[in-house]
Amino acid sequence: DISNYYTDDFIFHSYPAGHKKGIETSKIDYINRFNQMKKINMSINIGHSIYLPGIDEKSYDMDGSVRVYYGASICIDTNCVDFSGYQTINFQGGKISEIWEWADYGGVSNKISQFIK
């Protein structure tokens, strides 16, 4: 059960086109999206990743957060779309409390929709 890895008040922040201030997704909706992806036989494979320590936005001291740069493939059956992304991840009590992610959601969605038709 992946919900145990997230705090109860976990928020996922994403930045699709048309939403310059981003969209917030709750823990339950975030996990439900993964379950929906699984139902249509969609998978995400991380090809490479670089993890760097994060810093507090006011003091600039390392604060236990993590920055992640990654390259991934999202696939439906054998049809795959490659993309890159960036995340910052905050922790609280050993669990993930917030994630901010920047990736080309529109481009990935357009390519994936060609496979679903």
TITIDO-511082 format. One record per residue (C-alpha): residue in one letter; x, y, z. Coordinates in pm, whole numbers, padded with zeros to 5 digits, always signed. Layout:
% residues N
AXYZ;...
END
This chain:
% residues 117
D+00000+00000+00000;I+00184+00307-00122;S-00034+00542+00085;N+00187+00459+00385;Y+00477+00645+00221;Y+00285+00977+00220;T+00163+01200+00501;D-00214+01221+00544;D-00211+01582+00417;F+00023+01510+00122;I-00007+01748-00176;F+00126+01695-00528;H+00190+02019-00720;S+00200+02008-01100;Y+00229+02281-01363;P+00045+02193-01685;A-00001+02453-01961;G-00257+02716-01869;H-00187+02689-01494;K+00117+02906-01420;K+00049+02885-01045;G+00005+02510-01069;I-00255+02257-00966;E-00269+02085-00626;T-00364+01718-00608;S-00457+01550-00279;K-00310+01222-00160;I-00620+01018-00247;D-00648+01167-00597;Y-00272+01121-00656;I-00291+00752-00563;N-00616+00706-00760;R-00438+00833-01073;F-00175+00562-01035;N-00450+00303-00996;Q-00626+00434-01310;M-00298+00410-01502;K-00254+00052-01383;K-00606-00040-01503;I-00520+00060-01861;N-00188-00128-01844;M+00018+00192-01825;S+00359+00187-01662;I+00628+00443-01581;N+00991+00342-01605;I+01259+00574-01469;G+01564+00542-01696;H+01799+00770-01506;S+01781+01006-01212;I+02000+01257-01034;Y+01925+01332-00668;L+02051+01650-00503;P+01996+01792-00154;G+01731+02061-00128;I+01758+02387+00061;D+01524+02597+00270;E+01381+02876+00055;K+01442+03142+00320;S+01765+03044+00499;Y+01925+02855+00207;D+02036+02585+00454;M+01998+02219+00357;D+01661+02110+00495;G+01628+01738+00417;S+01428+01793+00100;V+01544+01638-00226;R+01563+01765-00584;V+01533+01502-00855;Y+01610+01531-01226;Y+01494+01228-01421;G+01438+01072-01761;A+01148+00832-01795;S+00930+00633-02031;I+00557+00603-01989;C+00414+00304-02170;I+00083+00147-02258;D+00159-00211-02347;T+00459-00177-02584;N+00389+00184-02695;C+00616+00424-02506;V+00676+00798-02477;D+01010+00923-02342;F+01021+01244-02139;S+01224+01430-01876;G+01112+01593-01554;Y+01218+01769-01239;Q+01081+01729-00886;T+01136+01876-00545;I+01025+01653-00260;N+00965+01749+00103;F+00953+01504+00393;Q+00786+01508+00731;G+00828+01234+00991;G+00997+01004+00738;K+00709+01034+00489;I+00666+01238+00171;S+00465+01551+00254;E+00476+01743-00077;I+00603+01698-00431;W+00641+01971-00693;E+00687+01836-01045;W+00764+02000-01377;A+00737+01790-01695;D+00580+01822-02041;Y+00241+01681-01941;G+00074+01813-02256;G+00325+01648-02488;V+00314+01318-02299;S-00067+01325-02290;N-00091+01395-02665;K+00139+01103-02748;I-00034+00866-02503;S-00379+00955-02639;Q-00266+00823-02979;F-00212+00480-02820;I-00548+00471-02640;K-00767+00535-02948;
END
